[in-house]
Amino acid sequence: MRFILFVLLFLSFAYALGLVLANNTDIGVNLLFMQAPAMNLGLLLILCMILGIVIGMLLSLLLFRVFQNKWEISRLQKENKELQNQITQANIAIDRQVHAPTIDEAVYGTGSRVTTDTTPTTPSDSAVLEKQKRY
């Protein structure tokens, strides 16, 4: 890559030198509001090319930044939609767990979640009582 850059730099320098030597007449430049001193036509052409290249590079960098920001915004919006869907799915799962029948309702057919009887009759009943105390 450095070699290619070096070759391009050398070619552009050689072109600029040839341009200056081929166009060696002095001309005056009118800048609408002021008059620039007389300068070599080849040098003026090189300065205009360099100015055009610099302005073009700056504009392309700005446009690239704008497109890069648009791509980033689009990517973040997609990610936001995916996260919103995950939140919705998690809320649905939580609602299902909240409205799912408890062990008492499934096994004993009672409608209440908390029983008034606190004496366990079997070891499995004591595990159920511990779960109920947590809630």
Accessible surface in RSA format (square Angstrom, percent):
REM  Atomic radii and reference values for relative SASA: ProtOr
REM  Chains: A
REM  Algorithm: Lee & Richards
REM  Probe-radius: 1.40
REM  Slices: 20
REM RES _ NUM      All-atoms   Total-Side   Main-Chain    Non-polar    All polar
REM                ABS   REL    ABS   REL    ABS   REL    ABS   REL    ABS   REL
RES MET A   1   182.96  94.7 144.00  95.3  38.96  92.8 122.93 104.5  60.03  79.5
RES ARG A   2   211.93  89.0 205.57 104.8   6.36  15.1  78.34 107.1 133.59  81.0
RES PHE A   3   150.90  75.5 144.39  89.4   6.52  17.0 148.40  90.0   2.50   7.2
RES ILE A   4   102.44  58.3 101.64  75.7   0.81   1.9 102.44  73.8   0.00   0.0
RES LEU A   5   113.74  63.3 112.63  80.6   1.11   2.8 113.56  79.8   0.18   0.5
RES PHE A   6   132.84  66.5 129.04  79.9   3.80   9.9 132.08  80.1   0.76   2.2
RES VAL A   7    54.64  36.0  53.52  48.5   1.12   2.7  54.64  47.5   0.00   0.0
RES LEU A   8   105.27  58.6 101.42  72.6   3.85   9.7 101.70  71.4   3.57   9.6
RES LEU A   9   120.53  67.1 117.10  83.8   3.43   8.6 119.95  84.2   0.58   1.6
RES PHE A  10   123.00  61.5 118.43  73.4   4.57  11.9 122.58  74.3   0.43   1.2
RES LEU A  11   101.11  56.3  97.00  69.4   4.11  10.3  97.26  68.3   3.85  10.4
RES SER A  12    62.39  52.7  52.22  69.7  10.17  23.4  48.89 104.1  13.50  18.9
RES PHE A  13   132.54  66.3 127.83  79.2   4.72  12.3 132.45  80.3   0.09   0.3
RES ALA A  14    46.22  42.5  35.16  54.3  11.06  25.2  37.93  53.4   8.29  22.0
RES TYR A  15   132.10  61.7 122.38  69.6   9.72  25.3  95.18  71.5  36.92  45.5
RES ALA A  16    19.52  17.9  19.38  29.9   0.14   0.3  19.52  27.5   0.00   0.0
RES LEU A  17    91.41  50.9  87.53  62.6   3.88   9.8  90.68  63.7   0.73   2.0
RES GLY A  18    36.00  44.4   0.00   N/A  36.00  44.4  32.41  88.9   3.59   8.0
RES LEU A  19    29.05  16.2  25.06  17.9   3.99  10.0  27.54  19.3   1.51   4.1
RES VAL A  20    36.58  24.1  36.10  32.7   0.48   1.1  36.10  31.4   0.48   1.3
RES LEU A  21   123.17  68.6 108.82  77.9  14.34  36.1 109.50  76.9  13.67  36.8
RES ALA A  22    82.35  75.7  45.21  69.8  37.14  84.5  56.22  79.2  26.13  69.2
RES ASN A  23    40.14  27.7  37.11  35.9   3.03   7.3   3.12   7.5  37.02  35.8
RES ASN A  24   104.27  71.9  85.92  83.0  18.34  44.2  16.67  40.1  87.60  84.7
RES THR A  25    82.83  58.9  77.06  78.1   5.77  13.8  75.44 101.3   7.39  11.2
RES ASP A  26   106.43  74.6  77.84  77.5  28.59  67.6  19.12  45.0  87.31  87.1
RES ILE A  27    62.00  35.3  55.86  41.6   6.14  14.8  62.00  44.6   0.00   0.0
RES GLY A  28    47.55  58.6   0.00   N/A  47.55  58.6  14.42  39.6  33.12  74.2
RES VAL A  29    26.55  17.5  23.73  21.5   2.81   6.8  26.55  23.1   0.00   0.0
RES ASN A  30   107.01  73.8  81.72  79.0  25.30  60.9  23.68  57.0  83.34  80.5
RES LEU A  31    92.23  51.4  76.57  54.8  15.67  39.4  81.51  57.2  10.73  28.9
RES LEU A  32   157.63  87.8 127.63  91.3  29.99  75.4 129.29  90.8  28.33  76.2
RES PHE A  33   194.29  97.2 159.13  98.6  35.17  91.5 165.18 100.1  29.12  83.3
RES MET A  34   124.11  64.3 112.01  74.1  12.10  28.8  86.35  73.4  37.76  50.0
RES GLN A  35   117.48  65.7  93.23  68.1  24.25  57.7  54.10 115.1  63.38  48.1
RES ALA A  36    14.69  13.5  12.63  19.5   2.06   4.7  12.73  17.9   1.96   5.2
RES PRO A  37   107.50  78.3  94.89  86.5  12.61  45.8 107.33  88.6   0.17   1.0
RES ALA A  38    72.25  66.4  41.92  64.7  30.33  69.0  41.92  59.0  30.33  80.3
RES MET A  39    51.37  26.6  45.74  30.3   5.63  13.4  51.08  43.4   0.29   0.4
RES ASN A  40    36.64  25.3  33.38  32.3   3.27   7.9  11.41  27.5  25.24  24.4
RES LEU A  41    50.74  28.3  50.74  36.3   0.00   0.0  50.74  35.6   0.00   0.0
RES GLY A  42     0.00   0.0   0.00   N/A   0.00   0.0   0.00   0.0   0.00   0.0
RES LEU A  43    80.37  44.8  80.37  57.5   0.00   0.0  80.37  56.4   0.00   0.0
RES LEU A  44    35.44  19.7  35.44  25.4   0.00   0.0  35.44  24.9   0.00   0.0
RES LEU A  45    71.19  39.6  70.70  50.6   0.48   1.2  70.70  49.7   0.48   1.3
RES ILE A  46    20.48  11.7  20.48  15.3   0.00   0.0  20.48  14.7   0.00   0.0
RES LEU A  47    85.40  47.6  81.37  58.2   4.04  10.2  81.70  57.4   3.70  10.0
RES CYS A  48    73.98  56.0  63.40  70.7  10.57  24.9  25.38  64.3  48.59  52.4
RES MET A  49    81.51  42.2  73.82  48.9   7.69  18.3  51.72  44.0  29.79  39.5
RES ILE A  50    92.57  52.7  92.11  68.6   0.47   1.1  92.57  66.7   0.00   0.0
RES LEU A  51   108.73  60.6 106.75  76.4   1.98   5.0 108.54  76.2   0.19   0.5
RES GLY A  52    41.32  51.0   0.00   N/A  41.32  51.0  32.37  88.8   8.94  20.0
RES ILE A  53   105.91  60.3  98.38  73.3   7.53  18.2 104.68  75.4   1.23   3.3
RES VAL A  54    71.50  47.0  70.41  63.7   1.09   2.6  71.39  62.0   0.11   0.3
RES ILE A  55    85.88  48.9  85.30  63.5   0.59   1.4  85.82  61.8   0.06   0.2
RES GLY A  56    35.64  43.9   0.00   N/A  35.64  43.9  30.77  84.4   4.87  10.9
RES MET A  57   116.15  60.1 114.01  75.5   2.13   5.1  98.17  83.5  17.98  23.8
RES LEU A  58   102.21  56.9 102.03  73.0   0.17   0.4 102.03  71.7   0.17   0.5
RES LEU A  59   100.15  55.8 100.11  71.6   0.04   0.1 100.11  70.3   0.04   0.1
RES SER A  60    62.15  52.5  54.74  73.1   7.41  17.1  44.88  95.6  17.27  24.2
RES LEU A  61   110.49  61.5 106.27  76.0   4.22  10.6 106.52  74.8   3.97  10.7
RES LEU A  62   112.93  62.9 112.04  80.2   0.89   2.2 112.27  78.8   0.66   1.8
RES LEU A  63   104.85  58.4 104.84  75.0   0.01   0.0 104.85  73.6   0.00   0.0
RES PHE A  64   111.32  55.7 108.66  67.3   2.66   6.9 110.69  67.1   0.63   1.8
RES ARG A  65   148.08  62.2 147.93  75.4   0.15   0.3  33.61  45.9 114.46  69.4
RES VAL A  66    70.02  46.1  68.43  62.0   1.59   3.8  69.64  60.5   0.38   1.0
RES PHE A  67    99.04  49.6  99.04  61.3   0.00   0.0  99.04  60.0   0.00   0.0
RES GLN A  68    80.61  45.1  79.79  58.3   0.82   2.0  20.66  44.0  59.95  45.5
RES ASN A  69    76.47  52.7  75.74  73.2   0.73   1.8  17.33  41.7  59.14  57.2
RES LYS A  70   122.59  59.8 117.26  71.9   5.33  12.7  70.88  63.8  51.71  55.1
RES TRP A  71   158.25  63.5 152.78  74.0   5.46  12.8 128.17  68.3  30.08  48.8
RES GLU A  72    75.82  43.5  73.48  55.6   2.33   5.6  32.96  63.8  42.85  35.0
RES ILE A  73    96.88  55.1  95.43  71.1   1.45   3.5  96.71  69.6   0.17   0.5
RES SER A  74    46.48  39.3  44.71  59.7   1.77   4.1  24.86  52.9  21.62  30.3
RES ARG A  75   123.25  51.7 118.72  60.5   4.54  10.8  70.87  96.9  52.39  31.7
RES LEU A  76    86.39  48.1  82.07  58.7   4.31  10.8  82.40  57.9   3.98  10.7
RES GLN A  77   107.72  60.2 104.92  76.7   2.80   6.7  33.17  70.6  74.55  56.5
RES LYS A  78   135.51  66.1 133.35  81.8   2.16   5.1  79.74  71.8  55.77  59.4
RES GLU A  79    74.48  42.8  72.22  54.6   2.26   5.4  25.85  50.0  48.63  39.7
RES ASN A  80    83.13  57.3  80.88  78.2   2.25   5.4  13.91  33.5  69.22  66.9
RES LYS A  81   143.29  69.9 140.49  86.2   2.79   6.6  85.40  76.9  57.89  61.7
RES GLU A  82   107.47  61.7 105.17  79.6   2.30   5.5  35.42  68.5  72.05  58.8
RES LEU A  83    85.94  47.9  85.62  61.3   0.32   0.8  85.62  60.1   0.32   0.9
RES GLN A  84    97.60  54.6  97.42  71.2   0.18   0.4  31.92  67.9  65.68  49.8
RES ASN A  85    93.26  64.3  92.46  89.4   0.80   1.9  20.71  49.8  72.56  70.1
RES GLN A  86   113.17  63.3 106.45  77.8   6.72  16.0  39.81  84.7  73.36  55.6
RES ILE A  87    92.91  52.9  90.77  67.6   2.14   5.2  92.87  66.9   0.04   0.1
RES THR A  88    69.93  49.7  67.73  68.7   2.20   5.2  47.33  63.6  22.60  34.2
RES GLN A  89   116.06  64.9 111.55  81.5   4.52  10.8  41.35  88.0  74.72  56.7
RES ALA A  90    51.06  46.9  42.91  66.2   8.14  18.5  50.49  71.1   0.57   1.5
RES ASN A  91    76.61  52.8  75.65  73.1   0.96   2.3  20.11  48.4  56.50  54.6
RES ILE A  92    68.90  39.2  67.95  50.6   0.95   2.3  68.82  49.6   0.08   0.2
RES ALA A  93    47.96  44.1  45.38  70.0   2.58   5.9  47.36  66.7   0.60   1.6
RES ILE A  94    95.51  54.4  95.44  71.1   0.07   0.2  95.51  68.8   0.00   0.0
RES ASP A  95    78.08  54.7  77.56  77.2   0.52   1.2  16.74  39.4  61.34  61.2
RES ARG A  96   174.00  73.1 163.80  83.5  10.20  24.3  62.26  85.1 111.73  67.7
RES GLN A  97   139.02  77.7 121.30  88.7  17.72  42.2  40.12  85.4  98.90  75.0
RES VAL A  98    82.27  54.1  75.78  68.6   6.50  15.7  81.64  70.9   0.63   1.7
RES HIS A  99   144.70  79.1 115.51  80.3  29.20  74.7  86.49  89.1  58.21  67.7
RES ALA A 100    43.15  39.7  35.32  54.5   7.83  17.8  40.23  56.7   2.93   7.8
RES PRO A 101    94.43  68.8  74.01  67.5  20.42  74.2  76.29  63.0  18.13 112.7
RES THR A 102    34.15  24.3  25.79  26.1   8.36  19.9  34.08  45.8   0.07   0.1
RES ILE A 103    74.73  42.5  69.47  51.8   5.26  12.7  72.34  52.1   2.39   6.5
RES ASP A 104     3.40   2.4   2.71   2.7   0.69   1.6   0.46   1.1   2.94   2.9
RES GLU A 105    49.57  28.5  37.39  28.3  12.18  29.0  13.51  26.1  36.05  29.4
RES ALA A 106    74.64  68.6  36.62  56.5  38.01  86.5  45.83  64.5  28.81  76.3
RES VAL A 107   100.83  66.4  69.38  62.8  31.45  75.8  74.47  64.7  26.36  71.5
RES TYR A 108   123.34  57.6  91.97  52.3  31.37  81.6  81.08  60.9  42.25  52.1
RES GLY A 109    63.42  78.2   0.00   N/A  63.42  78.2  30.16  82.8  33.27  74.5
RES THR A 110    56.21  40.0  47.42  48.1   8.79  21.0  53.72  72.2   2.49   3.8
RES GLY A 111    72.64  89.6   0.00   N/A  72.64  89.6  39.18 107.5  33.46  74.9
RES SER A 112    61.54  52.0  52.54  70.1   9.00  20.7  45.91  97.8  15.63  21.9
RES ARG A 113   120.14  50.4 113.01  57.6   7.13  17.0  50.49  69.0  69.65  42.2
RES VAL A 114   107.65  70.8  97.95  88.7   9.70  23.4  97.95  85.1   9.70  26.3
RES THR A 115    46.56  33.1  35.17  35.7  11.39  27.1  34.74  46.7  11.83  17.9
RES THR A 116   139.58  99.3 111.00 112.5  28.58  68.1  86.09 115.6  53.49  80.9
RES ASP A 117    87.51  61.3  76.04  75.7  11.47  27.1  39.60  93.2  47.91  47.8
RES THR A 118    93.52  66.5  79.80  80.9  13.72  32.7  51.63  69.3  41.90  63.3
RES THR A 119    91.04  64.7  85.31  86.5   5.72  13.6  73.03  98.1  18.00  27.2
RES PRO A 120    73.23  53.4  49.74  45.3  23.49  85.4  50.90  42.0  22.33 138.8
RES THR A 121   110.23  78.4  73.81  74.8  36.43  86.8  71.28  95.7  38.95  58.9
RES THR A 122    65.54  46.6  59.67  60.5   5.87  14.0  62.78  84.3   2.75   4.2
RES PRO A 123   119.03  86.8 107.67  98.2  11.36  41.3 113.51  93.7   5.52  34.3
RES SER A 124    74.21  62.7  65.08  86.9   9.13  21.0  52.94 112.7  21.26  29.8
RES ASP A 125    28.82  20.2  27.43  27.3   1.39   3.3  11.76  27.7  17.06  17.0
RES SER A 126    44.91  38.0  42.98  57.4   1.94   4.5  27.43  58.4  17.48  24.5
RES ALA A 127    55.64  51.2  48.22  74.4   7.42  16.9  54.61  76.9   1.03   2.7
RES VAL A 128    24.35  16.0  24.15  21.9   0.20   0.5  24.35  21.2   0.00   0.0
RES LEU A 129    23.84  13.3  23.84  17.1   0.00   0.0  23.84  16.7   0.00   0.0
RES GLU A 130    89.68  51.5  89.46  67.7   0.22   0.5  30.25  58.5  59.42  48.5
RES LYS A 131    99.25  48.4  99.01  60.8   0.23   0.6  56.10  50.5  43.14  46.0
RES GLN A 132    31.67  17.7  22.19  16.2   9.48  22.6  19.14  40.7  12.53   9.5
RES LYS A 133   143.83  70.2 109.25  67.0  34.58  82.3  71.87  64.7  71.95  76.6
RES ARG A 134   186.49  78.3 147.81  75.3  38.68  92.1  63.31  86.5 123.18  74.7
RES TYR A 135   221.98 103.6 160.67  91.4  61.32 159.6 128.76  96.8  93.23 114.9
END  Absolute sums over single chains surface
CHAIN  1 A    11989.8      10570.3       1419.5       8437.8       3552.0
END  Absolute sums over all chains
TOTAL         11989.8      10570.3       1419.5       8437.8       3552.0
